[in-house]
Amino acid sequence: MGGNATIAALKKNPDVFGSSMILCALPSTQGLYGFAGFFLMLSKLKEISALTLGQGLAIFAVGFALGIVGLYSAIKQASLVANGINEMGNGNDVFGKTLILAVFPELYAILAFAATFLALPA
């Protein structure tokens, strides 16, 4: 979404490339949280000698929840960022405000990662 908005904005105002590139990178951080969550789950699996069905389902549920929250927050963040980039292309100086507003969906991904860390079975 952000890349498409950047291409459209560059047609109107070529000076927005640097700012829009920073905004485009924001939704991709949810993938990093998922990647880190995978390694948390992998280390937990290595600690367990005999995995029970309950432990396996708990690890799956935690990973699934992290994925769903990450996907939803990335989509919402990308939509917000795309609107900000569109307005930057129209000549409005909204980079800082867009960056601040883009932090709110990011918070949910961070909370989901923290919950993953806390909810993995002992």
Backbone bond lengths (Angstrom), bond angles and torsions (degrees), N, CA, C in turn:
res aa  C-N    CA-C-N  psi(-1)  N-CA   C-N-CA  omega(-1)  CA-C   N-CA-C  phi
1 M - - - 1.443 - - 1.524 111.40 -
2 G 1.327 115.20 -46.26 1.456 118.85 -179.02 1.514 112.26 -65.75
3 G 1.332 116.64 -38.47 1.464 120.16 178.50 1.516 111.75 -64.73
4 N 1.326 116.78 -41.73 1.463 120.27 177.29 1.523 110.95 -63.36
5 A 1.321 116.56 -41.71 1.463 120.29 178.54 1.524 110.64 -65.72
6 T 1.332 116.92 -35.50 1.464 120.20 179.14 1.521 110.96 -64.80
7 I 1.328 116.66 -44.57 1.468 119.79 179.23 1.522 110.27 -60.04
8 A 1.330 116.81 -43.44 1.466 120.00 178.55 1.526 111.27 -65.29
9 A 1.332 116.98 -39.98 1.467 120.47 -178.95 1.523 111.27 -69.19
10 L 1.337 117.22 -34.78 1.466 120.11 -179.73 1.519 111.93 -65.55
11 K 1.315 117.44 -28.83 1.466 120.50 176.83 1.524 110.93 -65.52
12 K 1.334 115.85 -32.94 1.462 120.66 -179.13 1.523 112.20 -88.73
13 N 1.342 116.03 -38.92 1.461 120.67 -173.69 1.532 108.92 -147.49
14 P 1.339 118.16 98.00 1.467 120.48 -176.08 1.529 114.24 -67.90
15 D 1.314 118.65 -10.12 1.465 121.64 -177.95 1.530 113.40 -79.57
16 V 1.318 118.86 -5.93 1.463 120.91 -175.35 1.529 113.23 -90.70
17 F 1.327 118.04 5.10 1.466 119.46 -173.52 1.524 112.47 -60.85
18 G 1.319 118.31 -49.03 1.465 120.88 -177.21 1.513 112.72 -61.29
19 S 1.312 116.10 -46.63 1.467 120.30 179.97 1.521 111.47 -66.09
20 S 1.318 116.34 -41.06 1.462 118.58 -178.45 1.523 111.50 -71.11
21 M 1.323 117.89 -29.37 1.463 120.18 177.56 1.532 110.28 -65.10
22 I 1.317 116.82 -40.23 1.471 120.55 177.24 1.525 110.05 -62.99
23 L 1.317 116.80 -44.92 1.462 120.23 -179.81 1.527 111.61 -66.03
24 C 1.328 116.99 -35.52 1.472 120.40 179.24 1.521 112.04 -64.66
25 A 1.315 117.45 -29.57 1.465 120.75 -177.12 1.526 112.58 -75.97
26 L 1.311 118.18 -20.23 1.467 120.57 -174.66 1.529 114.29 -59.53
27 P 1.332 120.79 -47.91 1.469 118.62 -178.23 1.530 114.32 -65.10
28 S 1.301 118.15 -17.26 1.468 119.77 -179.11 1.524 112.48 -75.86
29 T 1.315 118.29 -12.95 1.464 119.63 -179.52 1.527 112.00 -67.11
30 Q 1.330 117.31 -24.56 1.460 119.28 177.88 1.528 110.50 -62.93
31 G 1.310 117.24 -31.60 1.459 120.50 174.84 1.516 111.93 -64.10
32 L 1.322 116.41 -35.06 1.468 119.83 177.29 1.524 111.39 -66.91
33 Y 1.331 116.91 -37.22 1.463 119.68 177.47 1.528 110.35 -65.63
34 G 1.314 116.79 -39.43 1.458 120.05 176.64 1.513 112.06 -64.86
35 F 1.329 116.18 -39.33 1.466 121.27 178.56 1.527 110.40 -64.52
36 A 1.321 116.41 -44.15 1.465 120.12 177.89 1.528 110.76 -66.18
37 G 1.334 116.73 -37.53 1.458 120.25 176.77 1.518 111.96 -63.07
38 F 1.330 116.53 -36.10 1.468 120.31 175.93 1.524 110.83 -59.61
39 F 1.322 116.60 -44.24 1.461 118.98 -179.44 1.530 111.99 -68.83
40 L 1.334 117.17 -32.18 1.467 119.51 173.38 1.528 110.62 -61.89
41 M 1.333 115.15 -45.44 1.462 119.26 -179.35 1.522 111.52 -68.43
42 L 1.316 116.86 -37.45 1.464 120.41 178.62 1.521 111.05 -64.21
43 S 1.322 117.00 -42.40 1.465 119.28 178.48 1.527 110.74 -65.83
44 K 1.333 116.86 -35.27 1.465 120.33 177.15 1.528 110.27 -66.84
45 L 1.329 117.34 -38.93 1.467 120.43 178.64 1.524 111.68 -65.92
46 K 1.318 116.96 -34.19 1.463 120.28 179.34 1.525 111.63 -70.79
47 E 1.333 117.54 -26.91 1.463 121.75 179.11 1.526 112.15 -74.64
48 I 1.322 116.55 -27.79 1.462 121.02 -175.28 1.529 108.65 -88.07
49 S 1.331 116.20 121.51 1.468 119.14 -178.02 1.526 111.42 -76.96
50 A 1.321 117.97 -44.95 1.462 122.04 178.47 1.525 107.86 -125.78
51 L 1.302 116.20 107.98 1.462 121.98 -176.10 1.529 109.89 -78.10
52 T 1.322 115.99 124.16 1.467 120.05 175.81 1.522 109.19 -87.28
53 L 1.318 115.16 166.16 1.461 119.91 178.64 1.528 110.70 -61.71
54 G 1.314 117.11 -41.47 1.464 120.95 179.58 1.519 112.55 -62.75
55 Q 1.339 116.32 -42.54 1.465 119.72 178.18 1.526 110.88 -65.26
56 G 1.320 116.01 -41.30 1.462 119.98 178.96 1.512 112.09 -63.38
57 L 1.333 116.33 -43.23 1.463 120.06 177.96 1.523 111.71 -66.09
58 A 1.323 116.99 -36.56 1.467 120.27 178.60 1.523 110.70 -65.55
59 I 1.315 117.20 -43.52 1.467 120.43 179.21 1.523 110.17 -65.75
60 F 1.342 116.66 -40.98 1.462 120.11 176.84 1.525 111.15 -61.78
61 A 1.331 117.30 -45.29 1.466 121.16 -178.67 1.520 111.56 -62.53
62 V 1.319 116.64 -40.95 1.467 120.39 179.24 1.530 110.00 -64.82
63 G 1.321 116.85 -44.83 1.462 120.32 179.09 1.518 112.43 -65.81
64 F 1.327 116.26 -39.83 1.459 120.69 178.93 1.527 110.80 -64.40
65 A 1.325 116.43 -43.18 1.467 120.47 178.79 1.525 111.03 -62.47
66 L 1.329 116.67 -42.60 1.466 119.87 177.60 1.525 110.55 -61.16
67 G 1.319 116.94 -41.50 1.462 120.58 179.41 1.515 113.09 -64.99
68 I 1.320 117.29 -43.19 1.464 120.89 -179.44 1.524 110.98 -66.10
69 V 1.318 117.06 -45.99 1.470 120.33 179.21 1.527 110.03 -63.83
70 G 1.335 117.00 -42.26 1.461 120.20 178.78 1.517 112.27 -62.46
71 L 1.331 116.74 -42.98 1.463 120.62 179.19 1.522 111.08 -63.90
72 Y 1.320 116.79 -48.45 1.461 120.60 -177.77 1.531 111.41 -63.59
73 S 1.324 116.92 -44.07 1.466 118.82 -179.09 1.525 110.96 -69.12
74 A 1.330 118.10 -33.12 1.468 120.06 177.35 1.523 111.03 -66.97
75 I 1.325 117.10 -40.33 1.468 120.22 178.74 1.522 110.40 -64.70
76 K 1.319 116.92 -45.40 1.468 119.94 179.92 1.531 111.30 -66.30
77 Q 1.326 116.65 -39.41 1.460 120.15 178.98 1.526 110.40 -67.22
78 A 1.320 117.36 -40.32 1.464 120.58 178.90 1.524 111.06 -64.31
79 S 1.319 117.03 -38.41 1.459 120.54 177.71 1.525 111.02 -64.00
80 L 1.312 116.46 -43.80 1.459 121.33 178.59 1.531 110.94 -63.22
81 V 1.320 115.76 -45.24 1.465 121.08 -179.32 1.531 110.43 -64.21
82 A 1.330 117.05 -41.08 1.466 120.36 179.89 1.523 111.41 -62.16
83 N 1.326 116.66 -39.79 1.466 119.35 177.30 1.523 111.35 -65.29
84 G 1.328 117.06 -40.20 1.462 120.13 177.29 1.521 112.22 -63.85
85 I 1.324 116.75 -42.01 1.470 120.69 178.93 1.521 110.31 -64.89
86 N 1.324 116.39 -39.34 1.460 120.33 177.52 1.526 110.73 -59.49
87 E 1.315 116.69 -43.53 1.465 120.06 179.14 1.524 111.96 -69.83
88 M 1.323 117.73 -33.26 1.467 119.73 175.35 1.524 109.95 -64.26
89 G 1.324 116.38 -36.62 1.461 119.99 176.24 1.511 112.31 -64.73
90 N 1.326 116.51 -29.97 1.467 120.99 177.97 1.523 112.67 -79.95
91 G 1.329 116.97 -0.84 1.456 120.41 176.73 1.513 115.13 99.83
92 N 1.310 118.11 1.49 1.463 120.91 179.27 1.523 110.01 -84.61
93 D 1.316 116.79 139.46 1.466 122.08 -179.52 1.530 108.88 -90.71
94 V 1.335 115.80 83.33 1.463 120.63 -176.25 1.527 112.34 -120.08
95 F 1.330 118.12 16.88 1.464 120.30 -177.44 1.524 111.41 -59.71
96 G 1.324 117.64 -52.38 1.460 121.23 -177.81 1.519 112.46 -61.77
97 K 1.323 116.27 -42.36 1.464 120.00 179.95 1.526 111.07 -67.26
98 T 1.328 116.22 -38.99 1.465 119.73 177.72 1.518 110.52 -65.32
99 L 1.318 117.08 -41.01 1.462 121.44 179.15 1.531 110.91 -62.30
100 I 1.319 116.70 -42.69 1.466 120.59 179.12 1.530 110.58 -65.60
101 L 1.320 117.05 -44.70 1.465 119.97 -179.62 1.526 112.06 -67.73
102 A 1.327 117.12 -29.31 1.467 120.71 179.86 1.520 112.19 -71.38
103 V 1.315 117.31 -14.93 1.466 120.54 178.82 1.531 110.83 -72.13
104 F 1.315 118.45 -29.58 1.463 120.48 -175.83 1.528 113.12 -63.23
105 P 1.336 120.96 -48.62 1.470 118.36 174.58 1.533 112.34 -63.68
106 E 1.323 116.62 -29.81 1.467 120.98 177.97 1.528 110.80 -62.65
107 L 1.310 116.22 -34.19 1.458 120.83 -179.25 1.526 111.48 -59.26
108 Y 1.325 117.01 -38.73 1.464 119.66 -179.65 1.523 111.44 -66.58
109 A 1.316 117.40 -36.81 1.466 120.01 176.70 1.526 110.53 -66.82
110 I 1.319 117.16 -39.22 1.468 120.60 177.92 1.527 110.23 -65.56
111 L 1.327 116.91 -42.08 1.464 120.15 177.87 1.529 111.35 -63.80
112 A 1.324 117.24 -38.56 1.465 120.18 177.84 1.523 110.74 -65.28
113 F 1.335 116.89 -38.35 1.463 119.61 177.23 1.527 110.41 -65.82
114 A 1.320 117.20 -41.97 1.467 120.51 177.85 1.526 110.72 -63.92
115 A 1.328 116.66 -39.89 1.464 120.10 177.56 1.524 110.95 -65.45
116 T 1.321 117.00 -35.09 1.467 120.54 176.10 1.513 110.26 -61.74
117 F 1.308 115.71 -44.61 1.463 120.91 179.45 1.525 110.93 -60.81
118 L 1.326 116.37 -41.14 1.463 120.70 -176.52 1.530 113.40 -81.15
119 A 1.326 117.47 -28.82 1.463 120.49 -171.50 1.522 114.57 -91.38
120 L 1.307 118.04 -8.77 1.467 118.32 179.74 1.522 109.81 -63.03
121 P 1.332 117.02 138.15 1.470 119.23 -176.36 1.521 112.26 -64.81
122 A 1.320 115.01 147.42 1.469 120.52 -178.63 1.513 111.82 -76.53
